[in-house]
Amino acid sequence: MTSTLSRAIAHYPNRFDPGVLGELPEHLRETIQRRNKVLGPGYTLIYKEPVEFVSGHGAHLIDRDGNDYLDAYNNVPCVGHAHPHVAEAVARQMTAVNTNTRYVQEALVDYAERLLATFPEELSKLSIACSGSEANDLAVRVARFHTGGEGIIVTRWAYHGITREVASFSPHLGAGSPLGPNVRLIDPPDPRLAAPGTTLAEHMRQQVRGAIADLERHGYRLAALITDCAYTSDGIFTDPVDYMPGVVEEVHAAGGVYIADEVQSGFARLGESMWGFTRHGVLPDIVTMGKPMGNGMPISGVVFRPEVSEEFGRNVRYFNTFGGSSIPVAAGAAVLDVLEKENVQQSVLDSGNALRAGLREITKGSPYVAEVRGAGLYVGVEIVKDRETLEPDRLLTEDVINDMRDRRILINGTGKSANTLKIRPPLAFDSADVTRFLETFAEVAKNRL
C-alpha cells in the first residue's frame, strides 16, 4: 500500500516536502504543524517554502508581511482577487436572502438567460451545481442515460474531478486512484505523437476509433468522450485546432456524446472566444464549467442540447441544495458584468500574446526548453533535459517554479511528467503584470535555462 501511495503522490507537481518543516520560519512552521494535526488525509502544500496570504487584488496576493506576489497560477478568481463588483454583489445578496431552486428566483432566470446567450443557440439548457467535479458527474450521468452506454474516453493524463465517479476517469490522480474498467485513454493532441506522414487529425481520429473498438470488444457501448478544451493536465495543448470535427464525428457515429470540459478553458481564458470549444469549430452535446464561474464562490454549471437532457429530466429528479442558490448566482452574474464591462476578452488576448512572445524570446536559445505553447492566458513552457530527445526534466522544472516563487511570482507544473510550467493567472493580468513576469522569468532563465 505504501509504495502505491508513494507513486501516486510522486505525480503531484511541486509538492512541499514535510521533511524540511524544521527549516521554515517559526510562525509558518507552527501553522503547518497545527494544520497537520487537524486536517484530513490527502491535503498537500506547494513550493519548497509554502506561503500564506492574507489579502489580494487583481492578479496580486499579499502575504502577512505585506509582500506583493504576482499570481500567475490561480484561475479560480477569474476576474481578479477580491474584485469589488463581485464582492459587493455577494455581500448585498447575503443581507437579503439565500433560497434554492425549489423557489422562484427571477435573478436565477436572468442569469441563466445571460449565460446561455454566450453559447450557440443549440446549447440552451442549464443545470447549476457547486463544483466542476459535480458538473462533470452530472454530465456523465446524463450522457449514460441518453446513450444507454457506459464507456468513457479521456486523454491520458486528464483531470476532471474528485467524486468517485469522476475520479474513475481522471488519470491525473495517479496510481492511488484506479480508473474504471469502462474507461479508455487516448493521446492528447500533441502533434509530435503523430506517426511520420500522419496528420494530427488522422492520429486523433485513429485514437478515438481504436478506443471505441476496444470498449465494444469488452462489452461497453460508448457513452461519452470528455476533453478539457486546453488539455491542461496533459501539458497544455491548445493548437492546432483542426482535428476535433473528425473526433466528434467518430463519437457520434458510435452513438456517444461529446462533453466539452470548460472548467479550465472557459470564460474567455483562451482569449479568442468565450469558450474553448469554439476555437475547435465543433458543437458539443454537453458543456461543463466550474471554478471561474463565481470568482471563488462555489458555483458550477452544465449546459445541454435539449434533446440530450430531456429524457433524463423526465425520469430523474435533480436537486442540488446550493447549486443555483441566490448567493452563488449573484456572484456568477457579477462575473458576467465584469467580463462585459471591462472588455476582459480583448485584454486576455493582448496580454497572452505579449506573454508568449516574451517567453519565446527569452527561451529561444535554451537547450532545455522544448516549446512555449498556449492561448490567451493559459501558457505552458515545456522543460526537458535535451531538446533533441525531449526527455522530461521534472527537477529543473521545479527549480524554476521555486526560483520564481522566491522572487514572488507564483506558477506551477503540469503534464504527465510535471515538466511543463503552468502559467494560468487571473484574467486581470495586465500589461504591467506581463512586464514584471517576463523580467523576473528572464532572471531565472539566465541561471537555470
Secondary structure, DSSP 8 states (H G I E B T S, - for coil): -HHHHHHHHHTSTTB--GGGGGGS-HHHHHHHHHHHHHS-TT---BSSS---EEEEEBTEEEETT--EEEE-S--SSTT-BT-HHHHHHHHHHHTT----TTS--HHHHHHHHHHHTTS-TT--EEEEESSHHHHHHHHHHHHHHHH---EEEEETT----SSHHHHTT-GGG-TTS---TTEEEE--S-GGGS-TT--HHHHHHHHHHHHHHHHHHTT--EEEEEEETT-TTTT------SSHHHHHHHHHHTT-EEEEE-TTTTTTTTSSSSSHHHHTT---SEEEE-GGGGTTSS-EEEEE-HHHHHHHHHHS----SSTT-HHHHHHHHHHHHHHHHTTHHHHHHHHHHHHHHHHHHHHTT-TTEEEEEEETTEEEEEEBS-TTT--B-HHHHHHHHHHHHHTTEE-EEESTTS-EEEE---TT--HHHHHHHHHHHHHHHHHH-
